[in-house]
Amino acid sequence: MLALRLTLGAHPLVLARRLLVAAASAGVGFLLLCALGHALGHPEQASSSALRLLWCVLPLAATVQFAVAVARTDPSTRPRPGLSAIGLGPARLTLLAAASTAVTCALGSAVALLLYLHLRGDLTGLPFDGAAAGLLAGDQPVPLAAVLTLLAVVPVTAATAAALALRPRTAPPAEDVEDETVPSGLPWGVALVAIGLAVETYAGRGGGGDGLPLPGRFDGSPAAVLAGWVLTAIGLATAGPALVHGCGRLLQTARPGAVRLLAGRVLMTESRRVGRPLGVVCAVLSGLLATASLYEPDTGSDAFGPLTGLGATLILACTGATLLTAALESRQDRAPVTEALLRVGAPPATLRAVALLRAGVLLAVFLPLTWAVAELAALPLRG
């Protein structure tokens, strides 16, 4: 009950972020139920239904990442003086954050169930002239146990991830400690990107093979292509902190002024917090660019069905929102330092120049990287 009151009584901006998490949870829940509908309507295609269910892992992972980022920035679940006296210590606040995340995602799962039943015609008749009834197996009874199990996946996974991310630590988190060295993930990240591109190349040169039956009409891509893209995404997320840290160190070379020095120090300090979501966004954008360059000239808009588009939209929206949320968290943590600089007479224009310089450097590094990965991923598939 306390978690529900914290969720409903939060600041409007915090409540808006939680509503976005609920919307993403509803989208993932609907995709899971659509995979169940395909299994009910096509019992002879068990492997195809399993692959459709497996494909839902990508939007699920993006949604869970976004839910954890929102839980980290929720001011109601941060330790404050005096709360331990009433039994709300760090461990209890962690449980409250996990419970609030579960409540938010459960709300989205309920919306997904209502939408699924409505499109099947179980509530108020068949909408859209029954166009979705065949896709959702409207002529088959709904297995309640399977539906509840699938709808519980997002709340349970998101709550568990939030509890692990916000659990009390005896030492400060690594991303909160200013580190003078390059995070060590760059070699591993480069290796994973190279392996992922090699897998995609091998799959593209292998010809047709078994296609991956994604929800909708986009079913001609080999499963190894998706596996290679996942490895590439993990590699970029692993290398992201090191790249951001390198950008900060580069800004401080050759006798930097105040603007370059501040921008570089901030990038180095926040490299782990911002670098991982930035690498994931880079991977998602590169995948979309590669897909657009491959299929738009030949098959046009008919290559993607509505459910495939929904999954891609969820992945793009959740990863982008996660990056913005991480940037907001960094800004909140920098607030005392910013206030101190203003008190000692730092011009506000200087602080704005620092922020613009940080953004410009990151764009200058990650935009060409995104384009290069997209071109390398699409090159073998074009042949």
C-alpha positions as MATLAB code, in Angstrom:
seq = 'MLALRLTLGAHPLVLARRLLVAAASAGVGFLLLCALGHALGHPEQASSSALRLLWCVLPLAATVQFAVAVARTDPSTRPRPGLSAIGLGPARLTLLAAASTAVTCALGSAVALLLYLHLRGDLTGLPFDGAAAGLLAGDQPVPLAAVLTLLAVVPVTAATAAALALRPRTAPPAEDVEDETVPSGLPWGVALVAIGLAVETYAGRGGGGDGLPLPGRFDGSPAAVLAGWVLTAIGLATAGPALVHGCGRLLQTARPGAVRLLAGRVLMTESRRVGRPLGVVCAVLSGLLATASLYEPDTGSDAFGPLTGLGATLILACTGATLLTAALESRQDRAPVTEALLRVGAPPATLRAVALLRAGVLLAVFLPLTWAVAELAALPLRG';
ca = [
       0.000    0.000    0.000;
       2.860    2.395    0.767;
       4.396    1.678   -2.642;
       1.057    2.461   -4.308;
       0.750    5.736   -2.389;
       4.301    6.704   -3.353;
       3.535    5.928   -6.982;
       0.295    7.910   -7.106;
       1.514   10.792   -4.948;
       4.748   11.448   -6.801;
       5.756   14.672   -8.537;
       4.033   15.147  -11.927;
       7.299   14.653  -13.828;
       8.076   11.494  -11.863;
       4.525   10.281  -12.432;
       4.874   10.986  -16.155;
       8.028    8.848  -16.297;
       6.229    6.040  -14.502;
       3.343    6.278  -16.959;
       5.862    5.876  -19.768;
       7.151    2.737  -18.043;
       3.573    1.480  -17.796;
       3.039    2.164  -21.505;
       6.197    0.267  -22.403;
       5.135   -2.603  -20.148;
       1.772   -2.667  -21.901;
       3.487   -2.906  -25.276;
       5.700   -5.802  -24.194;
       2.774   -7.571  -22.554;
       0.762   -7.249  -25.745;
       3.627   -8.707  -27.800;
       3.858  -11.658  -25.405;
       0.123  -12.269  -25.657;
       0.316  -12.083  -29.449;
       2.992  -14.790  -29.357;
       0.592  -16.836  -27.244;
      -2.174  -16.197  -29.785;
       0.041  -17.483  -32.577;
       0.759  -20.633  -30.558;
      -2.966  -21.186  -29.988;
      -3.879  -20.630  -33.612;
      -1.004  -22.669  -35.072;
      -0.318  -25.628  -32.779;
       1.588  -27.374  -35.557;
       4.175  -24.539  -35.658;
       5.584  -24.868  -32.160;
       9.118  -23.834  -33.145;
       7.838  -20.751  -34.936;
       5.816  -19.730  -31.879;
       8.840  -20.261  -29.639;
      10.958  -17.998  -31.856;
       8.279  -15.316  -31.761;
       8.290  -15.526  -27.992;
      12.086  -15.360  -27.974;
      12.018  -12.234  -30.140;
      10.029  -10.489  -27.387;
      13.148  -10.639  -25.182;
      14.600   -7.579  -26.956;
      11.745   -5.148  -26.168;
      11.504   -6.765  -22.719;
      15.164   -5.985  -22.021;
      14.761   -2.401  -23.250;
      11.675   -1.919  -21.048;
      13.386   -3.345  -17.961;
      16.392   -1.085  -18.544;
      14.080    1.922  -18.751;
      12.163    0.878  -15.621;
      15.407    0.579  -13.644;
      16.568    3.996  -14.856;
      13.261    5.552  -13.749;
      13.486    3.839  -10.353;
      16.999    5.237   -9.859;
      15.801    8.820  -10.459;
      12.699    8.582   -8.252;
      13.285   11.042   -5.379;
      10.783    9.255   -3.120;
      12.991    6.169   -2.920;
      16.295    7.932   -2.193;
      17.742    7.774    1.345;
      17.139   10.978    3.311;
      17.963   12.021    6.883;
      15.369   10.944    9.425;
      13.789    8.147    7.405;
      15.751    5.431    9.187;
      14.139    6.493   12.472;
      10.707    5.490   11.162;
      11.914    2.212    9.677;
      12.661    3.447    6.138;
      16.327    2.666    5.868;
      18.212    1.950    2.617;
      17.059   -1.681    2.481;
      13.405   -0.753    3.010;
      13.609    2.013    0.413;
      15.052   -0.494   -2.049;
      12.082   -2.785   -1.473;
       9.726    0.163   -1.920;
      11.406    1.094   -5.207;
      11.058   -2.495   -6.414;
       7.430   -2.624   -5.313;
       6.650    0.708   -7.023;
       8.264   -0.588  -10.214;
       6.188   -3.768   -9.990;
       2.972   -1.769   -9.485;
       3.739    0.428  -12.481;
       4.519   -2.513  -14.754;
       1.488   -4.448  -13.483;
      -0.678   -1.517  -14.544;
       0.778   -1.761  -18.039;
       0.212   -5.523  -18.111;
      -3.448   -4.989  -17.185;
      -3.833   -2.534  -20.067;
      -2.215   -5.078  -22.414;
      -4.689   -7.749  -21.297;
      -7.681   -5.462  -21.879;
      -6.399   -4.527  -25.339;
      -5.737   -8.167  -26.202;
      -9.228   -9.261  -25.138;
     -10.799   -6.319  -26.942;
      -9.063   -7.094  -30.234;
     -10.053  -10.754  -29.906;
     -13.688   -9.732  -29.508;
     -14.045  -11.127  -25.988;
     -15.287   -7.851  -24.511;
     -17.390   -5.785  -26.924;
     -17.400   -7.642  -30.227;
     -14.794   -7.748  -32.956;
     -13.220   -4.332  -33.698;
     -11.723   -3.394  -37.068;
     -14.073   -5.867  -38.780;
     -12.289   -8.783  -37.122;
      -8.925   -8.028  -38.783;
      -6.962   -8.939  -35.646;
      -8.988  -11.998  -34.660;
      -6.975  -14.372  -36.843;
      -3.648  -13.062  -35.584;
      -4.737  -13.381  -31.951;
      -6.554  -16.734  -32.310;
      -9.950  -15.258  -31.545;
     -11.668  -18.591  -32.151;
      -9.686  -20.340  -29.391;
     -10.321  -20.123  -25.637;
      -7.838  -18.071  -23.643;
      -5.682  -20.180  -21.268;
      -5.807  -18.151  -18.062;
      -2.683  -19.641  -16.494;
      -0.551  -18.935  -19.581;
      -1.886  -15.378  -19.843;
      -1.159  -14.580  -16.196;
       2.301  -16.115  -16.453;
       3.224  -14.052  -19.493;
       1.814  -10.845  -18.026;
       3.805  -11.379  -14.833;
       7.107  -11.519  -16.726;
       7.570   -7.748  -17.050;
       6.609   -6.756  -13.451;
       8.683   -9.533  -11.867;
      11.720   -8.940  -14.077;
      11.625   -5.156  -13.699;
      11.125   -5.306   -9.918;
      13.986   -7.785   -9.520;
      16.300   -5.679  -11.688;
      15.386   -2.520   -9.758;
      16.051   -4.245   -6.431;
      19.457   -5.442   -7.610;
      20.397   -2.047   -9.053;
      19.342   -0.088   -5.957;
      20.439   -2.528   -3.269;
      22.438   -0.964   -0.410;
      26.194   -1.054   -0.910;
      28.980   -0.732    1.605;
      30.980    1.320   -0.911;
      29.783    4.005   -3.377;
      28.733    2.727   -6.812;
      31.469    2.659   -9.389;
      29.766    5.289  -11.523;
      29.709    7.711   -8.591;
      33.454    7.493   -7.965;
      35.688    9.724  -10.043;
      38.245    7.477  -11.695;
      41.387    8.661  -13.396;
      41.914    5.463  -15.487;
      39.955    4.307  -18.899;
      37.290    1.915  -18.018;
      38.484   -1.521  -19.005;
      35.529   -2.465  -21.211;
      36.885   -1.138  -24.508;
      38.805   -4.272  -25.629;
      35.897   -6.541  -24.720;
      33.437   -4.221  -26.424;
      35.466   -4.088  -29.639;
      35.807   -7.876  -29.601;
      32.057   -8.385  -29.164;
      31.269   -5.912  -31.956;
      33.707   -7.715  -34.259;
      32.186  -11.109  -33.392;
      28.667   -9.799  -33.935;
      29.523   -8.349  -37.340;
      31.270  -11.599  -38.275;
      28.166  -13.616  -37.340;
      25.978  -11.293  -39.415;
      28.382  -11.592  -42.340;
      28.377  -15.387  -42.155;
      24.579  -15.452  -41.949;
      24.211  -13.048  -44.867;
      26.552  -15.010  -47.132;
      24.861  -18.262  -46.154;
      21.857  -17.420  -48.280;
      18.263  -18.117  -47.396;
      18.320  -20.791  -44.723;
      15.739  -20.780  -41.995;
      14.131  -17.422  -41.567;
      13.302  -15.910  -38.199;
       9.479  -15.555  -38.028;
       9.157  -12.155  -36.414;
       5.638  -10.962  -35.516;
       3.995   -9.483  -38.580;
       5.271   -9.995  -42.104;
       9.029   -9.528  -41.683;
      10.093  -13.175  -41.644;
      12.956  -13.523  -44.128;
      15.892  -12.706  -41.867;
      18.080  -15.578  -40.640;
      18.127  -16.071  -36.891;
      21.919  -15.660  -36.872;
      21.527  -12.068  -38.097;
      19.538  -11.172  -35.013;
      22.037  -13.016  -32.813;
      24.890  -11.060  -34.402;
      23.066   -7.784  -33.830;
      22.557   -8.677  -30.158;
      26.294   -9.332  -29.791;
      27.016   -6.019  -31.497;
      24.647   -4.213  -29.143;
      26.279   -5.790  -26.093;
      29.687   -4.824  -27.439;
      28.701   -1.199  -27.970;
      27.154   -1.032  -24.503;
      30.372   -2.480  -23.059;
      32.610   -0.072  -24.965;
      30.375    2.979  -24.375;
      31.789    3.977  -20.965;
      35.352    3.766  -22.231;
      34.502    5.887  -25.269;
      32.820    8.553  -23.129;
      35.784    8.506  -20.731;
      38.146    8.901  -23.691;
      36.144   11.873  -24.937;
      36.528   13.517  -21.540;
      40.264   12.889  -21.475;
      40.616   14.217  -25.029;
      38.912   17.468  -24.079;
      41.490   18.065  -21.356;
      44.569   17.738  -23.555;
      46.742   20.608  -24.765;
      46.341   23.134  -21.920;
      42.556   23.259  -21.627;
      40.606   26.300  -20.542;
      37.860   26.344  -17.939;
      35.147   25.187  -20.353;
      37.113   22.259  -21.768;
      38.391   21.279  -18.335;
      34.917   21.208  -16.766;
      33.390   19.385  -19.732;
      36.143   16.792  -19.730;
      35.957   16.152  -15.990;
      32.191   15.702  -16.123;
      32.457   13.211  -18.993;
      35.119   11.218  -17.182;
      33.134   11.145  -13.945;
      29.848   10.132  -15.601;
      31.283    7.811  -18.224;
      29.879    4.613  -16.712;
      26.433    6.015  -16.026;
      25.910    7.619  -19.445;
      28.161    5.427  -21.591;
      26.171    2.201  -21.342;
      22.776    3.618  -22.432;
      24.538    5.704  -25.071;
      26.136    2.560  -26.502;
      22.756    0.795  -26.538;
      21.161    3.721  -28.380;
      24.031    3.609  -30.866;
      23.375   -0.109  -31.457;
      19.624    0.375  -31.908;
      20.059    3.243  -34.357;
      22.656    1.308  -36.339;
      20.283   -1.667  -36.562;
      17.451    0.544  -37.795;
      19.696    2.228  -40.358;
      20.942   -1.122  -41.626;
      17.400   -2.499  -41.874;
      16.138    0.591  -43.670;
      18.961    0.477  -46.200;
      18.313   -3.211  -46.869;
      14.546   -3.444  -47.196;
      13.169   -0.053  -48.119;
      14.225   -0.058  -51.812;
      13.014   -3.594  -52.483;
       9.985   -4.434  -50.387;
       8.868   -1.053  -49.151;
       6.515   -0.719  -46.186;
       5.070   -4.209  -46.685;
       8.208   -5.752  -45.190;
       7.089   -4.895  -41.674;
       3.903   -5.939  -39.968;
       2.257   -3.950  -37.176;
       3.669   -6.116  -34.394;
       7.209   -5.920  -35.746;
       6.835   -2.152  -35.913;
       5.533   -2.110  -32.340;
       8.534   -4.076  -31.114;
      11.001   -1.843  -32.952;
       9.259    1.272  -31.642;
       9.412   -0.041  -28.084;
      13.126   -0.777  -28.359;
      13.928    2.634  -29.836;
      11.688    4.580  -27.443;
      12.838    2.765  -24.298;
      16.541    3.011  -25.088;
      16.228    6.703  -25.925;
      14.209    7.368  -22.782;
      16.772    5.459  -20.727;
      19.542    7.685  -22.059;
      17.568   10.831  -21.243;
      16.793    9.505  -17.770;
      20.477    8.733  -17.151;
      21.338   12.270  -18.245;
      18.712   13.610  -15.829;
      20.165   11.508  -13.014;
      23.616   12.896  -13.766;
      22.247   16.428  -13.716;
      20.629   15.816  -10.330;
      23.892   14.517   -8.910;
      25.775   17.540  -10.308;
      23.325   20.021   -8.797;
      25.417   20.757   -5.648;
      28.531   21.338   -7.741;
      26.614   23.599  -10.148;
      25.220   25.640   -7.257;
      28.691   25.980   -5.753;
      30.099   27.234   -9.057;
      27.329   29.805   -9.335;
      27.926   30.962   -5.765;
      31.608   31.621   -6.457;
      30.738   33.719   -9.506;
      30.846   31.336  -12.478;
      28.817   32.853  -15.344;
      25.723   30.815  -16.350;
      26.834   31.169  -19.966;
      29.983   29.228  -19.119;
      27.965   26.347  -17.696;
      25.789   26.308  -20.805;
      28.900   26.241  -22.971;
      30.183   23.273  -20.966;
      26.936   21.375  -21.550;
      26.940   22.157  -25.283;
      30.575   21.102  -25.595;
      29.877   17.772  -23.899;
      26.932   17.076  -26.176;
      28.858   18.116  -29.278;
      31.811   15.858  -28.509;
      29.598   12.856  -27.848;
      27.684   13.424  -31.083;
      30.941   13.814  -33.007;
      32.122   10.421  -31.736;
      28.964    8.316  -31.602;
      27.221    9.449  -34.792;
      30.058    8.292  -37.102;
      30.340    5.110  -35.028;
      26.628    4.431  -35.507;
      26.880    4.987  -39.251;
      29.972    2.787  -39.544;
      28.404   -0.110  -37.642;
      25.228    0.184  -39.721;
      27.166    0.092  -42.972;
      29.314   -2.838  -41.867;
      26.216   -4.756  -40.761;
      24.313   -4.091  -44.007;
      27.202   -4.635  -46.412;
      27.292   -8.477  -46.394;
      23.485   -8.724  -46.340;
      23.154   -6.636  -49.506;
      25.009   -9.313  -51.432;
];
